[in-house]
């Protein structure tokens, strides 16, 4: 998301609370596709030196959220991917995490809202050969970190709306030792860079 009015670039990594943030700046963000909604940081030139920020999420929690949203939601899949959806919607969480599609470098072909790279490392969304992203918030402290962002871009602090909030049991209850290790391997770089552990 790019805002010339408030001079910021927001990198919306899927399933990290981004729609709630976009809703502050676009009232119907949850009902329509926001321009540059899931663009990666490297896709922005940022020659005006806008403030840039993103949010990350515990990879084990992110994986559960992605599974619930992608396989069991009422999401309308494109015709060309409908067979994949039919296949994956029958899989348990454990079977899905053990599947080649999940364990590959990305799961682009069955990705959230047909956007790019929802199975990629979160780091892939914010890396750039040029200027580093200015602020990385956490889904776990979404409101507190958004307050910091409000101060940075010069708008009043405000309570974020709860958009796409799921009602799941705690993510740790979805895992056994094997699936826990698979996610740890897949997101090893995110876990190291952002300091996540299983259970935190």
ROVO-19786 format. One record per residue: x, y, z of N, C-alpha, C in turn; residue in three letters; residue number from 1. Coordinates in steps of 0.05 Angstrom, whole numbers, always signed. Example, Ala and Ser with C-alpha at 12.3 -4.5 7.8 and 13.67 -1.06 7.14 Angstrom:
<marpas>
{marpa {+264; -114; +156}; {+246; -90; +156}; {+264; -66; +156}; 'ala'; 1}
{marpa {+257; -45; +142}; {+273; -21; +143}; {+258; +1; +157}; 'ser'; 2}
</marpas>
This chain:
<marpas>
{marpa {+17; -24; +0}; {+0; +0; +0}; {+18; +25; +0}; 'unk'; 1}
{marpa {+11; +44; -17}; {+26; +69; -20}; {+8; +92; -14}; 'unk'; 2}
{marpa {+16; +109; +5}; {+0; +133; +11}; {+17; +158; +6}; 'unk'; 3}
{marpa {+10; +173; -14}; {+23; +199; -18}; {+14; +219; +2}; 'unk'; 4}
{marpa {-11; +217; +11}; {-21; +236; +30}; {-6; +235; +56}; 'unk'; 5}
{marpa {-1; +211; +66}; {+13; +207; +91}; {+42; +199; +88}; 'unk'; 6}
{marpa {+51; +198; +63}; {+79; +193; +57}; {+90; +167; +70}; 'unk'; 7}
{marpa {+76; +145; +64}; {+86; +119; +74}; {+83; +97; +53}; 'unk'; 8}
{marpa {+98; +76; +57}; {+96; +51; +42}; {+91; +29; +63}; 'unk'; 9}
{marpa {+69; +15; +59}; {+62; -7; +77}; {+64; -33; +62}; 'unk'; 10}
{marpa {+81; -51; +71}; {+84; -77; +59}; {+66; -97; +74}; 'unk'; 11}
{marpa {+45; -105; +60}; {+25; -122; +72}; {+31; -151; +67}; 'unk'; 12}
{marpa {+44; -164; +86}; {+49; -193; +85}; {+22; -207; +92}; 'unk'; 13}
{marpa {+13; -225; +76}; {-13; -238; +81}; {-15; -250; +109}; 'unk'; 14}
{marpa {-38; -247; +122}; {-45; -259; +147}; {-28; -248; +171}; 'unk'; 15}
{marpa {-21; -222; +169}; {-7; -210; +191}; {-22; -185; +202}; 'unk'; 16}
{marpa {-48; -184; +197}; {-64; -161; +207}; {-64; -137; +189}; 'unk'; 17}
{marpa {-55; -141; +165}; {-53; -118; +146}; {-79; -105; +138}; 'unk'; 18}
{marpa {-100; -121; +135}; {-126; -109; +127}; {-136; -90; +148}; 'unk'; 19}
{marpa {-132; -96; +173}; {-140; -78; +195}; {-126; -51; +192}; 'unk'; 20}
{marpa {-100; -52; +185}; {-85; -28; +181}; {-95; -12; +157}; 'unk'; 21}
{marpa {-99; -26; +135}; {-109; -13; +110}; {-136; +0; +115}; 'unk'; 22}
{marpa {-152; -12; +132}; {-179; -2; +138}; {-178; +26; +150}; 'unk'; 23}
{marpa {-157; +33; +164}; {-154; +59; +175}; {-152; +80; +153}; 'unk'; 24}
{marpa {-140; +73; +131}; {-136; +92; +109}; {-155; +88; +85}; 'unk'; 25}
{marpa {-169; +66; +85}; {-188; +60; +64}; {-212; +45; +77}; 'unk'; 26}
{marpa {-234; +59; +80}; {-256; +49; +97}; {-266; +21; +88}; 'unk'; 27}
{marpa {-266; +15; +62}; {-276; -11; +53}; {-253; -29; +43}; 'unk'; 28}
{marpa {-230; -27; +57}; {-207; -43; +48}; {-212; -72; +50}; 'unk'; 29}
{marpa {-229; -81; +68}; {-235; -109; +71}; {-254; -120; +50}; 'unk'; 30}
{marpa {-266; -102; +34}; {-285; -110; +14}; {-275; -106; -15}; 'unk'; 31}
{marpa {-253; -91; -17}; {-242; -87; -44}; {-211; -90; -43}; 'unk'; 32}
{marpa {-200; -95; -66}; {-171; -99; -68}; {-157; -71; -68}; 'unk'; 33}
{marpa {-141; -67; -48}; {-126; -42; -45}; {-103; -42; -65}; 'unk'; 34}
{marpa {-99; -20; -78}; {-77; -18; -98}; {-50; -24; -84}; 'unk'; 35}
{marpa {-34; -40; -96}; {-8; -49; -85}; {-11; -63; -58}; 'unk'; 36}
{marpa {-34; -77; -55}; {-41; -90; -30}; {-19; -109; -20}; 'unk'; 37}
{marpa {-10; -126; -38}; {+11; -146; -30}; {+37; -142; -45}; 'unk'; 38}
{marpa {+43; -118; -52}; {+68; -113; -66}; {+91; -116; -46}; 'unk'; 39}
{marpa {+114; -125; -56}; {+138; -128; -39}; {+154; -102; -39}; 'unk'; 40}
{marpa {+170; -99; -19}; {+185; -74; -15}; {+203; -68; -39}; 'unk'; 41}
{marpa {+214; -88; -51}; {+232; -84; -73}; {+218; -73; -98}; 'unk'; 42}
{marpa {+191; -74; -98}; {+175; -65; -121}; {+170; -34; -119}; 'unk'; 43}
{marpa {+176; -22; -97}; {+173; +6; -94}; {+199; +21; -98}; 'unk'; 44}
{marpa {+198; +42; -114}; {+223; +58; -118}; {+230; +74; -94}; 'unk'; 45}
{marpa {+210; +86; -81}; {+214; +102; -57}; {+234; +125; -60}; 'unk'; 46}
{marpa {+233; +138; -83}; {+251; +160; -88}; {+243; +185; -72}; 'unk'; 47}
{marpa {+219; +185; -60}; {+211; +208; -43}; {+218; +203; -13}; 'unk'; 48}
{marpa {+231; +180; -8}; {+239; +174; +19}; {+216; +172; +39}; 'unk'; 49}
{marpa {+195; +159; +30}; {+171; +155; +48}; {+178; +136; +71}; 'unk'; 50}
{marpa {+164; +139; +93}; {+167; +120; +115}; {+156; +93; +107}; 'unk'; 51}
{marpa {+172; +72; +112}; {+163; +45; +103}; {+161; +27; +128}; 'unk'; 52}
{marpa {+140; +10; +127}; {+136; -8; +150}; {+121; -33; +141}; 'unk'; 53}
{marpa {+123; -53; +158}; {+110; -79; +153}; {+105; -92; +180}; 'unk'; 54}
{marpa {+90; -115; +179}; {+86; -131; +203}; {+93; -160; +197}; 'unk'; 55}
{marpa {+104; -173; +216}; {+110; -202; +214}; {+95; -217; +235}; 'unk'; 56}
{marpa {+95; -244; +233}; {+80; -260; +251}; {+95; -286; +257}; 'unk'; 57}
{marpa {+91; -297; +281}; {+103; -322; +288}; {+97; -343; +266}; 'unk'; 58}
{marpa {+117; -355; +253}; {+112; -373; +230}; {+94; -396; +236}; 'unk'; 59}
{marpa {+95; -407; +260}; {+77; -430; +267}; {+48; -420; +269}; 'unk'; 60}
{marpa {+44; -397; +280}; {+17; -385; +281}; {+8; -377; +253}; 'unk'; 61}
{marpa {+26; -366; +237}; {+20; -358; +210}; {+11; -382; +193}; 'unk'; 62}
{marpa {+24; -404; +197}; {+18; -428; +182}; {-10; -438; +188}; 'unk'; 63}
{marpa {-18; -438; +213}; {-45; -446; +221}; {-65; -427; +210}; 'unk'; 64}
{marpa {-60; -401; +211}; {-79; -381; +201}; {-82; -385; +171}; 'unk'; 65}
{marpa {-60; -390; +157}; {-61; -393; +128}; {-78; -418; +121}; 'unk'; 66}
{marpa {-73; -440; +136}; {-88; -464; +131}; {-118; -460; +135}; 'unk'; 67}
{marpa {-126; -448; +157}; {-154; -443; +163}; {-167; -426; +141}; 'unk'; 68}
{marpa {-153; -405; +133}; {-164; -387; +114}; {-166; -399; +86}; 'unk'; 69}
{marpa {-145; -412; +77}; {-143; -421; +50}; {-159; -446; +45}; 'unk'; 70}
{marpa {-160; -464; +64}; {-172; -490; +58}; {-200; -493; +69}; 'unk'; 71}
{marpa {-207; -478; +89}; {-234; -482; +101}; {-252; -458; +100}; 'unk'; 72}
{marpa {-242; -436; +87}; {-259; -412; +85}; {-277; -415; +61}; 'unk'; 73}
{marpa {-295; -395; +57}; {-313; -395; +34}; {-300; -380; +11}; 'unk'; 74}
{marpa {-274; -379; +11}; {-260; -365; -11}; {-267; -376; -38}; 'unk'; 75}
{marpa {-271; -358; -57}; {-279; -366; -84}; {-254; -369; -101}; 'unk'; 76}
{marpa {-248; -394; -106}; {-223; -399; -121}; {-227; -396; -151}; 'unk'; 77}
{marpa {-207; -386; -166}; {-208; -385; -195}; {-212; -413; -207}; 'unk'; 78}
{marpa {-224; -415; -229}; {-229; -441; -242}; {-204; -457; -246}; 'unk'; 79}
{marpa {-183; -443; -254}; {-158; -457; -260}; {-145; -470; -236}; 'unk'; 80}
{marpa {-153; -462; -211}; {-142; -473; -187}; {-162; -489; -171}; 'unk'; 81}
{marpa {-186; -493; -182}; {-207; -505; -167}; {-201; -534; -159}; 'unk'; 82}
{marpa {-188; -548; -177}; {-181; -576; -171}; {-161; -578; -148}; 'unk'; 83}
{marpa {-142; -559; -147}; {-123; -558; -125}; {-138; -553; -99}; 'unk'; 84}
{marpa {-157; -534; -100}; {-172; -528; -76}; {-188; -552; -67}; 'unk'; 85}
{marpa {-200; -566; -85}; {-215; -590; -78}; {-197; -611; -65}; 'unk'; 86}
{marpa {-173; -613; -75}; {-153; -632; -64}; {-145; -624; -36}; 'unk'; 87}
{marpa {-137; -599; -33}; {-126; -590; -7}; {-147; -587; +14}; 'unk'; 88}
{marpa {-172; -581; +7}; {-193; -577; +27}; {-199; -603; +41}; 'unk'; 89}
{marpa {-190; -625; +30}; {-195; -651; +43}; {-172; -659; +62}; 'unk'; 90}
{marpa {-151; -644; +62}; {-128; -651; +78}; {-130; -641; +106}; 'unk'; 91}
{marpa {-121; -657; +125}; {-118; -647; +152}; {-95; -628; +154}; 'unk'; 92}
{marpa {-92; -613; +175}; {-70; -595; +178}; {-43; -610; +176}; 'unk'; 93}
{marpa {-42; -632; +189}; {-17; -648; +189}; {-10; -657; +160}; 'unk'; 94}
{marpa {-30; -667; +146}; {-25; -676; +118}; {-17; -652; +100}; 'unk'; 95}
{marpa {-29; -629; +105}; {-22; -606; +88}; {+7; -597; +93}; 'unk'; 96}
{marpa {+15; -596; +119}; {+43; -587; +125}; {+63; -608; +114}; 'unk'; 97}
{marpa {+55; -633; +113}; {+73; -653; +102}; {+72; -655; +72}; 'unk'; 98}
{marpa {+55; -640; +59}; {+52; -640; +30}; {+74; -625; +16}; 'unk'; 99}
{marpa {+82; -634; -8}; {+103; -622; -23}; {+98; -592; -29}; 'unk'; 100}
{marpa {+72; -585; -33}; {+66; -557; -39}; {+74; -539; -16}; 'unk'; 101}
{marpa {+69; -548; +9}; {+76; -531; +31}; {+106; -530; +36}; 'unk'; 102}
{marpa {+119; -553; +32}; {+147; -555; +38}; {+165; -543; +17}; 'unk'; 103}
{marpa {+153; -536; -6}; {+169; -523; -27}; {+176; -494; -20}; 'unk'; 104}
{marpa {+191; -481; -37}; {+200; -453; -31}; {+177; -433; -30}; 'unk'; 105}
{marpa {+155; -438; -45}; {+131; -422; -43}; {+107; -440; -48}; 'unk'; 106}
{marpa {+83; -429; -42}; {+59; -443; -50}; {+42; -425; -67}; 'unk'; 107}
{marpa {+55; -412; -87}; {+43; -392; -103}; {+18; -402; -117}; 'unk'; 108}
{marpa {+18; -427; -126}; {-5; -437; -141}; {-30; -441; -125}; 'unk'; 109}
{marpa {-28; -440; -99}; {-52; -442; -83}; {-52; -420; -61}; 'unk'; 110}
{marpa {-45; -396; -69}; {-39; -375; -51}; {-63; -358; -45}; 'unk'; 111}
{marpa {-61; -343; -23}; {-83; -327; -13}; {-92; -307; -34}; 'unk'; 112}
{marpa {-118; -307; -40}; {-130; -288; -58}; {-115; -285; -84}; 'unk'; 113}
{marpa {-102; -307; -93}; {-87; -307; -118}; {-65; -286; -118}; 'unk'; 114}
{marpa {-57; -276; -96}; {-35; -257; -95}; {-9; -273; -95}; 'unk'; 115}
{marpa {+13; -259; -97}; {+39; -272; -101}; {+53; -279; -75}; 'unk'; 116}
{marpa {+63; -304; -75}; {+81; -311; -54}; {+72; -313; -26}; 'unk'; 117}
{marpa {+47; -321; -20}; {+39; -322; +8}; {+53; -344; +23}; 'unk'; 118}
{marpa {+65; -363; +8}; {+81; -384; +21}; {+110; -377; +24}; 'unk'; 119}
{marpa {+118; -354; +14}; {+146; -345; +16}; {+153; -338; +44}; 'unk'; 120}
{marpa {+179; -336; +49}; {+189; -326; +74}; {+178; -297; +78}; 'unk'; 121}
{marpa {+172; -290; +102}; {+164; -262; +107}; {+187; -243; +100}; 'unk'; 122}
{marpa {+211; -252; +105}; {+234; -235; +98}; {+234; -228; +68}; 'unk'; 123}
{marpa {+224; -246; +51}; {+224; -240; +22}; {+207; -216; +15}; 'unk'; 124}
{marpa {+187; -210; +32}; {+170; -187; +26}; {+183; -160; +32}; 'unk'; 125}
{marpa {+202; -160; +51}; {+213; -135; +60}; {+242; -130; +52}; 'unk'; 126}
{marpa {+255; -150; +40}; {+283; -146; +32}; {+284; -128; +7}; 'unk'; 127}
{marpa {+306; -114; +5}; {+311; -96; -18}; {+341; -91; -20}; 'unk'; 128}
{marpa {+349; -87; -45}; {+378; -81; -50}; {+384; -53; -42}; 'unk'; 129}
{marpa {+364; -36; -40}; {+368; -8; -34}; {+364; -3; -4}; 'unk'; 130}
{marpa {+348; +17; +2}; {+343; +25; +30}; {+328; +4; +46}; 'unk'; 131}
{marpa {+336; -1; +70}; {+322; -20; +87}; {+295; -9; +96}; 'unk'; 132}
{marpa {+277; -27; +102}; {+251; -19; +112}; {+254; -5; +139}; 'unk'; 133}
{marpa {+238; +15; +144}; {+243; +31; +168}; {+233; +19; +194}; 'unk'; 134}
{marpa {+211; +4; +192}; {+199; -6; +217}; {+185; -33; +212}; 'unk'; 135}
{marpa {+191; -53; +229}; {+178; -79; +227}; {+163; -84; +253}; 'unk'; 136}
{marpa {+137; -83; +251}; {+120; -89; +274}; {+114; -119; +276}; 'unk'; 137}
{marpa {+100; -126; +297}; {+93; -154; +301}; {+63; -157; +304}; 'unk'; 138}
{marpa {+53; -178; +292}; {+25; -185; +295}; {+17; -188; +324}; 'unk'; 139}
{marpa {+35; -199; +340}; {+30; -204; +368}; {+27; -178; +384}; 'unk'; 140}
{marpa {+38; -156; +375}; {+35; -130; +388}; {+25; -110; +368}; 'unk'; 141}
{marpa {+5; -118; +353}; {-5; -102; +330}; {-13; -74; +338}; 'unk'; 142}
{marpa {-29; -71; +358}; {-39; -45; +366}; {-17; -27; +376}; 'unk'; 143}
{marpa {+0; -37; +393}; {+22; -21; +404}; {+41; -12; +382}; 'unk'; 144}
{marpa {+47; -30; +364}; {+65; -22; +342}; {+52; -3; +322}; 'unk'; 145}
{marpa {+26; -6; +318}; {+12; +13; +301}; {+12; +41; +313}; 'unk'; 146}
{marpa {+11; +42; +340}; {+12; +68; +353}; {+39; +82; +347}; 'unk'; 147}
{marpa {+60; +67; +346}; {+86; +78; +338}; {+86; +88; +310}; 'unk'; 148}
{marpa {+73; +73; +292}; {+71; +81; +264}; {+55; +107; +261}; 'unk'; 149}
{marpa {+33; +109; +276}; {+17; +133; +276}; {+34; +158; +283}; 'unk'; 150}
{marpa {+50; +155; +303}; {+68; +177; +311}; {+88; +184; +289}; 'unk'; 151}
{marpa {+98; +163; +276}; {+118; +168; +255}; {+107; +182; +231}; 'unk'; 152}
{marpa {+82; +176; +224}; {+70; +188; +199}; {+53; +212; +206}; 'unk'; 153}
{marpa {+51; +219; +232}; {+38; +243; +240}; {+7; +243; +239}; 'unk'; 154}
{marpa {-5; +220; +248}; {-34; +219; +250}; {-40; +211; +279}; 'unk'; 155}
{marpa {-64; +217; +289}; {-72; +210; +316}; {-71; +180; +320}; 'unk'; 156}
{marpa {-62; +171; +343}; {-64; +143; +350}; {-94; +135; +352}; 'unk'; 157}
{marpa {-100; +111; +342}; {-128; +102; +341}; {-129; +72; +343}; 'unk'; 158}
{marpa {-152; +62; +353}; {-155; +33; +356}; {-160; +20; +329}; 'unk'; 159}
{marpa {-146; -1; +324}; {-149; -15; +299}; {-175; -31; +299}; 'unk'; 160}
{marpa {-189; -32; +276}; {-212; -49; +274}; {-203; -78; +272}; 'unk'; 161}
{marpa {-220; -96; +281}; {-213; -125; +279}; {-225; -136; +253}; 'unk'; 162}
{marpa {-208; -140; +233}; {-216; -150; +207}; {-204; -177; +203}; 'unk'; 163}
{marpa {-220; -196; +192}; {-211; -223; +186}; {-200; -237; +211}; 'unk'; 164}
{marpa {-212; -230; +234}; {-202; -243; +259}; {-214; -271; +261}; 'unk'; 165}
{marpa {-197; -291; +264}; {-206; -318; +265}; {-209; -327; +294}; 'unk'; 166}
{marpa {-225; -348; +298}; {-230; -359; +325}; {-218; -387; +325}; 'unk'; 167}
{marpa {-192; -388; +330}; {-178; -413; +330}; {-170; -420; +358}; 'unk'; 168}
{marpa {-166; -446; +363}; {-152; -455; +388}; {-123; -445; +385}; 'unk'; 169}
{marpa {-109; -445; +407}; {-81; -435; +405}; {-65; -451; +385}; 'unk'; 170}
{marpa {-49; -437; +369}; {-36; -450; +347}; {-19; -474; +355}; 'unk'; 171}
{marpa {-8; -474; +379}; {+9; -497; +387}; {-6; -523; +388}; 'unk'; 172}
{marpa {-33; -522; +392}; {-49; -546; +394}; {-52; -560; +367}; 'unk'; 173}
{marpa {-45; -547; +345}; {-47; -559; +319}; {-23; -577; +312}; 'unk'; 174}
{marpa {-2; -575; +327}; {+23; -588; +319}; {+30; -613; +334}; 'unk'; 175}
{marpa {+45; -630; +320}; {+60; -652; +333}; {+90; -645; +328}; 'unk'; 176}
{marpa {+107; -662; +337}; {+136; -656; +335}; {+145; -654; +306}; 'unk'; 177}
{marpa {+133; -671; +289}; {+142; -671; +261}; {+133; -646; +246}; 'unk'; 178}
{marpa {+108; -638; +249}; {+98; -614; +235}; {+111; -589; +246}; 'unk'; 179}
{marpa {+117; -589; +272}; {+131; -567; +284}; {+159; -563; +271}; 'unk'; 180}
{marpa {+172; -585; +267}; {+199; -584; +255}; {+198; -576; +226}; 'unk'; 181}
{marpa {+178; -585; +211}; {+175; -577; +183}; {+173; -547; +180}; 'unk'; 182}
{marpa {+156; -535; +196}; {+152; -506; +195}; {+178; -492; +204}; 'unk'; 183}
{marpa {+192; -503; +224}; {+217; -492; +233}; {+238; -491; +210}; 'unk'; 184}
{marpa {+238; -512; +194}; {+257; -513; +172}; {+249; -494; +150}; 'unk'; 185}
{marpa {+224; -494; +143}; {+214; -477; +121}; {+219; -447; +127}; 'unk'; 186}
{marpa {+213; -439; +152}; {+215; -410; +159}; {+240; -405; +177}; 'unk'; 187}
{marpa {+261; -420; +173}; {+284; -418; +190}; {+296; -389; +190}; 'unk'; 188}
{marpa {+296; -377; +167}; {+307; -350; +165}; {+290; -330; +180}; 'unk'; 189}
{marpa {+264; -332; +176}; {+245; -314; +191}; {+248; -317; +221}; 'unk'; 190}
{marpa {+250; -343; +230}; {+252; -349; +258}; {+278; -336; +270}; 'unk'; 191}
{marpa {+299; -339; +255}; {+325; -327; +264}; {+324; -297; +264}; 'unk'; 192}
{marpa {+315; -285; +242}; {+316; -256; +239}; {+297; -242; +258}; 'unk'; 193}
{marpa {+273; -253; +262}; {+253; -239; +278}; {+251; -250; +307}; 'unk'; 194}
{marpa {+267; -270; +313}; {+269; -280; +341}; {+245; -295; +351}; 'unk'; 195}
{marpa {+232; -311; +334}; {+209; -326; +342}; {+216; -354; +353}; 'unk'; 196}
{marpa {+200; -364; +370}; {+202; -391; +381}; {+175; -404; +379}; 'unk'; 197}
{marpa {+174; -430; +380}; {+148; -444; +381}; {+136; -439; +409}; 'unk'; 198}
{marpa {+113; -427; +410}; {+99; -423; +435}; {+98; -394; +443}; 'unk'; 199}
{marpa {+115; -377; +431}; {+115; -348; +439}; {+98; -331; +420}; 'unk'; 200}
</marpas>
